Amino acid sequence: MIHETAIIESGAKLGHNVEVGPYAIIHRNVVIEDDCKIGSYCELGIETSLGDGSPLIIAKNSNIRSRSTFYESSSFGENLVTGHSVIVRENTKAGKSLQIGSMSDIQGDCSFGDHTRMQSNVFVGKMSQIGSFVWLFPYVILTNDPTPPSNDLIGVTIEDFAAIAAASVILPGVKVGAHSLVAAHACVTKDVPSGAVVGGTPAKIIAETKDIHLRNDPSQSAYPWTQHFHRGYPDDIVKSWKNQFTK
């Protein structure tokens, strides 16, 4: 299961049924649990003085695709899935079933809840705090420096079930509330209330999510999106969502 060209340094800990592809490098300070797949040309566990010396931990049933790079001192829950050429810096902590799209960049000192999904080319600045069931669509940028360049970093907070549409920019220190929607190409300079829809530059409140309906079925509310979108989520979670909306 380990390709003959892969490099596994002494000290690295690999579980059962781990696949490591051609020319991948697994450094010494790495723990990879059972049934994980590491693609070709990946590099995991790069040493850095910015970490706390703890290992990079990849929990079971994870799939890291080719040319992805992870630094040490981070941990990821089970069922992590990445696209290709992902970069994840140190001190990143994530729950289970995080999805990271191709070419996305997580700059470290970040946290993620469970079942959050990032599509391609997302940039997550240092100190970002992202909840569970969050959607970050392509080219979203989460910033952290109010007076660039400086060392005065303030991370963005994205609460549970929020959706940030394509090419939006969230400025330092902004909190995006639960179940809210940031429209495509928005520049968000102020906190977004829970359940609000914001759009424009600078972003302003333009609606509440409960007032938006599906384009292909105007009789059905589009939000909360959990009432109609279930693809890829575990059966027990989908069942709980369905029960919530049938009461």
LUMDO-292018 format. One line per 2 residues: number of its first residue (from 1); for each residue y, x, z of N, C-alpha, C. Coordinates in pm, whole numbers, always signed. Example, Ala and Ser with C-alpha at 12.3 -4.5 7.8 and 13.67 -1.06 7.14 Angstrom:
// LUMDO-292018
1) -569:+1319:+780:-450:+1230:+780:-330:+1320:+780  -225:+1285:+708:-106:+1367:+714:+3:+1290:+787
// end
This chain:
// LUMDO-292018
1) -121:+82:+0:+0:+0:+0:+127:+86:+0  +110:+215:+26:+223:+309:+23:+214:+389:-107
3) +315:+377:-193:+310:+448:-320:+311:+598:-297  +242:+670:-383:+225:+815:-363:+357:+891:-369
5) +460:+833:-430:+589:+903:-437:+683:+866:-322  +645:+769:-241:+729:+729:-127:+726:+837:-20
7) +836:+846:+55:+847:+942:+165:+856:+865:+296  +760:+887:+384:+759:+824:+517:+773:+936:+619
9) +887:+945:+685:+909:+1053:+780:+826:+1033:+907  +793:+1144:+970:+722:+1140:+1097:+807:+1066:+1201
11) +745:+974:+1271:+816:+894:+1371:+840:+751:+1327  +843:+728:+1196:+857:+591:+1146:+733:+511:+1183
13) +753:+385:+1218:+643:+299:+1260:+628:+183:+1161  +514:+178:+1096:+486:+74:+998:+370:-11:+1046
15) +385:-143:+1037:+280:-234:+1079:+171:-248:+975  +89:-350:+993:-22:-375:+902:+29:-438:+772
17) -38:-402:+664:-14:-464:+534:+131:-449:+487  +189:-333:+512:+324:-302:+465:+315:-234:+329
19) +393:-282:+233:+399:-221:+101:+529:-142:+87  +517:-19:+40:+634:+66:+16:+627:+115:-128
21) +732:+84:-205:+730:+111:-348:+764:+253:-385  +761:+282:-515:+787:+418:-564:+922:+473:-521
23) +920:+598:-475:+1039:+676:-443:+1122:+618:-329  +1067:+526:-254:+1136:+477:-134:+1132:+584:-26
25) +1234:+582:+62:+1241:+676:+174:+1252:+596:+303  +1159:+618:+393:+1162:+555:+525:+1186:+667:+627
27) +1305:+669:+687:+1338:+775:+782:+1266:+752:+915  +1279:+849:+1004:+1199:+852:+1127:+1231:+737:+1222
29) +1358:+693:+1226:+1402:+597:+1327:+1396:+454:+1272  +1277:+416:+1227:+1258:+287:+1162:+1130:+221:+1214
31) +1138:+90:+1238:+1021:+10:+1272:+1011:-102:+1169  +900:-105:+1097:+876:-210:+999:+751:-286:+1043
33) +766:-413:+1071:+655:-492:+1123:+561:-537:+1010  +460:-614:+1046:+352:-650:+955:+401:-727:+832
35) +328:-706:+722:+341:-789:+600:+479:-781:+536  +541:-666:+543:+671:-646:+478:+654:-574:+345
37) +751:-596:+256:+754:-529:+126:+886:-452:+113  +875:-324:+83:+992:-239:+63:+989:-192:-81
39) +1092:-228:-158:+1091:-200:-300:+1118:-55:-335  +1107:-26:-463:+1126:+111:-512:+1269:+159:-489
41) +1280:+288:-459:+1409:+356:-441:+1491:+304:-322  +1430:+228:-233:+1500:+190:-110:+1511:+310:-17
43) +1614:+308:+69:+1627:+409:+174:+1658:+336:+305  +1569:+349:+401:+1580:+275:+527:+1593:+370:+645
45) +1690:+339:+734:+1704:+414:+858:+1789:+539:+847  +1890:+537:+761:+1978:+654:+748:+2046:+681:+882
47) +2041:+805:+925:+2100:+844:+1053:+2252:+840:+1045  +2316:+796:+1154:+2461:+790:+1158:+2511:+804:+1301
49) +2622:+874:+1317:+2683:+889:+1449:+2751:+760:+1494  +2767:+664:+1405:+2832:+538:+1439:+2737:+438:+1504
51) +2608:+468:+1503:+2510:+382:+1568:+2489:+422:+1713  +2398:+349:+1780:+2368:+379:+1920:+2237:+454:+1936
53) +2180:+498:+1825:+2056:+573:+1829:+1931:+487:+1828  +1948:+356:+1834:+1831:+267:+1830:+1775:+260:+1689
55) +1650:+219:+1676:+1589:+218:+1542:+1638:+101:+1457  +1622:+116:+1329:+1631:+4:+1237:+1502:-75:+1251
57) +1513:-204:+1282:+1394:-288:+1300:+1394:-396:+1192  +1287:-398:+1115:+1265:-500:+1013:+1145:-582:+1058
59) +1168:-708:+1094:+1060:-790:+1149:+966:-837:+1037  +859:-899:+1077:+748:-932:+989:+788:-1022:+872
61) +708:-1011:+767:+721:-1097:+647:+855:-1081:+576  +912:-963:+582:+1039:-938:+516:+1017:-874:+379
63) +1115:-892:+292:+1106:-840:+155:+1240:-777:+118  +1243:-644:+115:+1364:-570:+80:+1345:-516:-62
65) +1426:-565:-153:+1405:-531:-294:+1470:-398:-331  +1443:-353:-450:+1467:-215:-493:+1611:-169:-474
67) +1623:-39:-445:+1750:+35:-435:+1841:-15:-323  +1783:-79:-225:+1861:-123:-110:+1865:-14:-4
69) +1976:-11:+73:+2000:+94:+171:+2035:+32:+305  +1960:+70:+408:+1985:+22:+545:+2001:+142:+637
71) +2105:+140:+720:+2124:+244:+821:+2046:+209:+948  +2033:+308:+1037:+1965:+285:+1164:+2051:+197:+1256
73) +1998:+167:+1374:+2069:+92:+1479:+2102:-52:+1437  +2014:-112:+1360:+2028:-253:+1323:+1894:-322:+1341
75) +1897:-455:+1354:+1771:-529:+1368:+1780:-661:+1292  +1668:-698:+1232:+1660:-818:+1149:+1536:-897:+1187
77) +1554:-1028:+1207:+1443:-1114:+1240:+1347:-1131:+1123  +1239:-1201:+1148:+1135:-1219:+1047:+1189:-1291:+924
79) +1122:-1264:+812:+1151:-1330:+684:+1286:-1291:+624  +1334:-1171:+655:+1451:-1118:+585:+1416:-1105:+436
81) +1509:-1147:+350:+1491:-1131:+206:+1621:-1075:+149  +1610:-971:+68:+1729:-918:+1:+1709:-922:-150
83) +1823:-919:-220:+1821:-889:-362:+1814:-739:-381  +1862:-692:-495:+1857:-550:-527:+1990:-482:-493
85) +1981:-354:-458:+2100:-270:-436:+2191:-324:-326  +2131:-368:-218:+2204:-415:-100:+2236:-295:-10
87) +2352:-298:+57:+2388:-196:+155:+2415:-263:+289  +2349:-213:+394:+2370:-266:+529:+2394:-149:+624
89) +2511:-147:+687:+2546:-39:+778:+2496:-68:+919  +2521:+28:+1009:+2469:+29:+1145:+2522:-86:+1231
91) +2450:-112:+1340:+2490:-211:+1442:+2501:-353:+1386  +2417:-383:+1291:+2409:-519:+1238:+2289:-589:+1302
93) +2311:-707:+1356:+2205:-783:+1423:+2192:-918:+1354  +2071:-953:+1316:+2050:-1079:+1243:+1929:-1152:+1298
95) +1938:-1284:+1298:+1825:-1367:+1334:+1724:-1374:+1220  +1643:-1477:+1221:+1537:-1486:+1122:+1587:-1548:+991
97) +1515:-1514:+885:+1534:-1574:+753:+1673:-1553:+694  +1733:-1438:+722:+1858:-1402:+655:+1827:-1367:+510
99) +1911:-1417:+418:+1901:-1380:+277:+2028:-1308:+235  +2012:-1191:+174:+2125:-1109:+131:+2115:-1090:-19
101) +2213:-1138:-94:+2208:-1132:-239:+2231:-992:-293  +2189:-971:-417:+2203:-841:-483:+2347:-791:-480
103) +2361:-661:-460:+2490:-591:-462:+2581:-631:-346  +2528:-697:-246:+2611:-732:-130:+2622:-614:-35
105) +2731:-614:+44:+2765:-500:+129:+2802:-551:+267  +2721:-517:+367:+2748:-551:+507:+2793:-423:+576
107) +2917:-420:+624:+2978:-296:+668:+2946:-255:+811  +2864:-331:+880:+2819:-290:+1013:+2896:-357:+1125
109) +2839:-346:+1248:+2896:-411:+1366:+2911:-561:+1344  +2815:-619:+1275:+2818:-761:+1239:+2700:-834:+1303
111) +2714:-965:+1316:+2603:-1046:+1366:+2583:-1168:+1277  +2457:-1209:+1265:+2419:-1326:+1187:+2322:-1410:+1269
113) +2333:-1542:+1256:+2236:-1630:+1318:+2111:-1643:+1232  +2046:-1758:+1241:+1923:-1783:+1165:+1954:-1856:+1034
115) +1874:-1825:+933:+1873:-1900:+806:+2008:-1898:+733  +2082:-1792:+749:+2207:-1778:+673:+2177:-1718:+537
117) +2249:-1763:+435:+2224:-1720:+298:+2350:-1664:+234  +2337:-1543:+185:+2444:-1477:+111:+2399:-1461:-33
119) +2480:-1503:-127:+2447:-1481:-266:+2500:-1344:-311  +2500:-1316:-439:+2528:-1181:-488:+2673:-1138:-466
121) +2691:-1007:-447:+2824:-945:-444:+2914:-997:-332  +2856:-1024:-217:+2933:-1064:-99:+2969:-940:-19
123) +3093:-934:+30:+3138:-823:+114:+3165:-876:+254  +3095:-819:+353:+3110:-860:+492:+3169:-743:+569
125) +3297:-756:+609:+3364:-648:+679:+3313:-630:+821  +3339:-512:+876:+3298:-481:+1012:+3346:-589:+1110
127) +3262:-613:+1211:+3293:-701:+1323:+3289:-849:+1286  +3238:-882:+1168:+3220:-1023:+1132:+3111:-1085:+1217
129) +3132:-1210:+1257:+3033:-1286:+1333:+3002:-1413:+1255  +2879:-1423:+1210:+2839:-1531:+1121:+2726:-1609:+1187
131) +2741:-1740:+1191:+2645:-1824:+1261:+2519:-1851:+1182  +2454:-1963:+1216:+2329:-2003:+1152:+2355:-2104:+1041
133) +2268:-2102:+940:+2274:-2196:+828:+2408:-2189:+754  +2467:-2072:+751:+2592:-2050:+679:+2561:-2013:+534
135) +2647:-2056:+442:+2637:-2019:+301:+2758:-1935:+262  +2731:-1816:+206:+2836:-1731:+150:+2804:-1713:+2
137) +2885:-1772:-83:+2858:-1773:-226:+2912:-1646:-293  +2883:-1623:-423:+2916:-1494:-485:+3061:-1452:-471
139) +3079:-1323:-447:+3210:-1257:-442:+3297:-1302:-325  +3238:-1363:-225:+3312:-1390:-101:+3344:-1258:-33
141) +3465:-1249:+24:+3509:-1129:+95:+3555:-1167:+235  +3492:-1107:+336:+3533:-1125:+475:+3604:-998:+518
143) +3734:-1006:+543:+3813:-886:+572:+3826:-866:+723  +3888:-751:+762:+3897:-723:+905:+4019:-639:+945
145) +4103:-600:+852:+4215:-512:+885:+4347:-582:+852  +4422:-627:+954:+4546:-701:+928:+4660:-614:+877
147) +4651:-482:+897:+4757:-391:+851:+4693:-270:+784  +4628:-289:+671:+4550:-180:+611:+4637:-66:+558
149) +4589:+58:+571:+4469:+96:+647:+4503:+121:+793  +4418:+75:+884:+4440:+99:+1026:+4307:+93:+1099
151) +4312:+124:+1228:+4194:+111:+1313:+4198:-17:+1396  +4292:-104:+1366:+4310:-229:+1440:+4229:-339:+1372
153) +4098:-337:+1394:+4009:-427:+1321:+3983:-555:+1400  +3988:-667:+1329:+3962:-799:+1388:+3866:-872:+1294
155) +3747:-897:+1340:+3646:-958:+1253:+3668:-1106:+1230  +3607:-1154:+1124:+3606:-1296:+1089:+3491:-1364:+1162
157) +3509:-1492:+1197:+3403:-1572:+1257:+3373:-1691:+1167  +3247:-1707:+1131:+3203:-1821:+1050:+3102:-1899:+1133
159) +3133:-2024:+1165:+3045:-2102:+1251:+2933:-2171:+1171  +2838:-2227:+1245:+2716:-2283:+1186:+2744:-2387:+1077
161) +2663:-2381:+972:+2661:-2478:+862:+2786:-2475:+774  +2875:-2380:+795:+2991:-2368:+707:+2948:-2316:+570
163) +3025:-2353:+467:+2999:-2306:+331:+3127:-2243:+276  +3117:-2118:+231:+3231:-2046:+176:+3205:-2029:+27
165) +3281:-2098:-57:+3254:-2100:-200:+3299:-1971:-268  +3262:-1958:-395:+3272:-1832:-468:+3413:-1774:-470
167) +3419:-1641:-453:+3542:-1562:-469:+3650:-1596:-368  +3612:-1655:-256:+3708:-1680:-149:+3729:-1554:-67
169) +3848:-1543:-9:+3882:-1431:+79:+3921:-1487:+215  +3855:-1438:+320:+3887:-1480:+456:+3957:-1363:+524
171) +4079:-1385:+572:+4159:-1276:+628:+4119:-1245:+772  +4160:-1128:+824:+4113:-1082:+955:+4140:-1181:+1068
173) +4041:-1196:+1154:+4055:-1277:+1274:+4044:-1426:+1254  +4028:-1472:+1131:+4020:-1615:+1103:+3884:-1669:+1148
175) +3885:-1790:+1204:+3761:-1859:+1239:+3744:-1980:+1147  +3631:-1986:+1081:+3597:-2099:+995:+3500:-2187:+1073
177) +3542:-2310:+1100:+3468:-2398:+1188:+3337:-2450:+1130  +3254:-2502:+1217:+3123:-2553:+1179:+3135:-2667:+1078
179) +3041:-2671:+984:+3032:-2780:+884:+3157:-2790:+796  +3234:-2684:+787:+3353:-2687:+701:+3320:-2631:+564
181) +3415:-2648:+471:+3398:-2601:+334:+3525:-2530:+290  +3509:-2406:+244:+3620:-2331:+186:+3602:-2334:+35
183) +3700:-2388:-37:+3690:-2404:-182:+3695:-2269:-252  +3643:-2266:-374:+3639:-2142:-452:+3779:-2084:-472
185) +3786:-1951:-465:+3909:-1874:-488:+4017:-1898:-381  +3980:-1956:-269:+4078:-1976:-161:+4107:-1844:-92
187) +4228:-1833:-39:+4264:-1722:+49:+4297:-1783:+185  +4208:-1763:+281:+4219:-1832:+409:+4290:-1743:+509
189) +4407:-1787:+553:+4492:-1708:+643:+4496:-1763:+784  +4447:-1887:+804:+4450:-1952:+935:+4314:-2013:+964
191) +4289:-2039:+1092:+4162:-2100:+1133:+4138:-2231:+1060  +4011:-2256:+1029:+3971:-2379:+961:+3902:-2470:+1062
193) +3952:-2591:+1084:+3887:-2681:+1181:+3746:-2720:+1135  +3662:-2753:+1228:+3528:-2800:+1195:+3536:-2924:+1107
195) +3454:-2927:+1003:+3447:-3042:+915:+3560:-3054:+815  +3646:-2953:+806:+3759:-2959:+713:+3723:-2895:+580
197) +3796:-2936:+476:+3790:-2871:+345:+3924:-2803:+323  +3922:-2673:+294:+4047:-2602:+266:+4039:-2539:+128
199) +4155:-2527:+64:+4160:-2465:-68:+4299:-2415:-98  +4308:-2328:-199:+4437:-2276:-243:+4472:-2143:-181
201) +4590:-2091:-219:+4640:-1963:-170:+4787:-1978:-130  +4819:-1972:-1:+4725:-1967:+111:+4652:-2100:+126
203) +4533:-2096:+183:+4451:-2216:+193:+4514:-2319:+286  +4504:-2444:+245:+4552:-2556:+326:+4442:-2662:+334
205) +4449:-2744:+437:+4352:-2853:+449:+4379:-2956:+339  +4276:-2986:+261:+4292:-3081:+151:+4205:-3206:+168
207) +4111:-3202:+261:+4024:-3318:+284:+3937:-3290:+405  +3855:-3388:+438:+3747:-3368:+533:+3616:-3374:+457
209) +3520:-3296:+500:+3394:-3290:+425:+3327:-3427:+416  +3345:-3512:+516:+3279:-3643:+515:+3330:-3733:+403
211) +3445:-3697:+344:+3503:-3779:+237:+3461:-3734:+98  +3380:-3629:+88:+3337:-3577:-41:+3199:-3635:-75
213) +3183:-3676:-200:+3056:-3736:-245:+2994:-3650:-354  +2863:-3662:-369:+2792:-3587:-472:+2837:-3632:-610
215) +2854:-3536:-698:+2901:-3569:-833:+2798:-3652:-909  +2669:-3622:-890:+2566:-3696:-964:+2520:-3822:-893
217) +2575:-3848:-775:+2542:-3970:-701:+2660:-4004:-610  +2765:-4064:-666:+2887:-4091:-589:+2866:-4179:-467
219) +2751:-4244:-458:+2725:-4329:-342:+2682:-4248:-220  +2650:-4120:-241:+2599:-4037:-131:+2700:-3931:-92
221) +2723:-3917:+37:+2812:-3813:+88:+2750:-3675:+62  +2835:-3581:+23:+2787:-3445:-2:+2768:-3366:+126
223) +2837:-3407:+232:+2832:-3335:+359:+2809:-3432:+474  +2736:-3388:+577:+2672:-3258:+589:+2568:-3236:+479
225) +2565:-3116:+425:+2474:-3087:+314:+2328:-3095:+357  +2303:-3087:+486:+2165:-3091:+535:+2096:-3225:+511
227) +2172:-3328:+477:+2109:-3458:+453:+2045:-3468:+315  +2078:-3374:+224:+2022:-3385:+89:+1973:-3253:+31
229) +2009:-3139:+90:+1966:-3010:+36:+1871:-2943:+134  +1745:-2923:+90:+1642:-2872:+180:+1564:-2754:+122
231) +1595:-2712:+1:+1514:-2613:-68:+1504:-2481:+10  +1381:-2440:+37:+1356:-2312:+99:+1362:-2311:+251
233) +1393:-2424:+313:+1398:-2428:+459:+1262:-2471:+515  +1227:-2425:+635:+1097:-2460:+694:+1081:-2610:+714
235) +958:-2656:+705:+929:-2799:+714:+977:-2860:+845  +964:-2786:+955:+1003:-2843:+1083:+1154:-2864:+1091
237) +1230:-2773:+1030:+1375:-2788:+1029:+1415:-2905:+940  +1354:-2914:+823:+1385:-3025:+732:+1352:-3158:+798
239) +1241:-3163:+868:+1202:-3287:+937:+1307:-3326:+1040  +1358:-3228:+1114:+1459:-3259:+1215:+1588:-3309:+1151
241) +1623:-3252:+1035:+1743:-3299:+964:+1724:-3442:+917  +1608:-3471:+860:+1582:-3606:+811:+1586:-3707:+926
243) +1529:-3669:+1038:+1531:-3759:+1154:+1674:-3785:+1201  +1757:-3684:+1193:+1896:-3697:+1235:+1970:-3802:+1154
245) +1938:-3809:+1024:+2013:-3899:+936:+1945:-4033:+914  +1831:-4055:+978:+1764:-4184:+966:+1772:-4265:+1094
247) +1842:-4211:+1193:+1856:-4284:+1319:+1956:-4398:+1303
// end
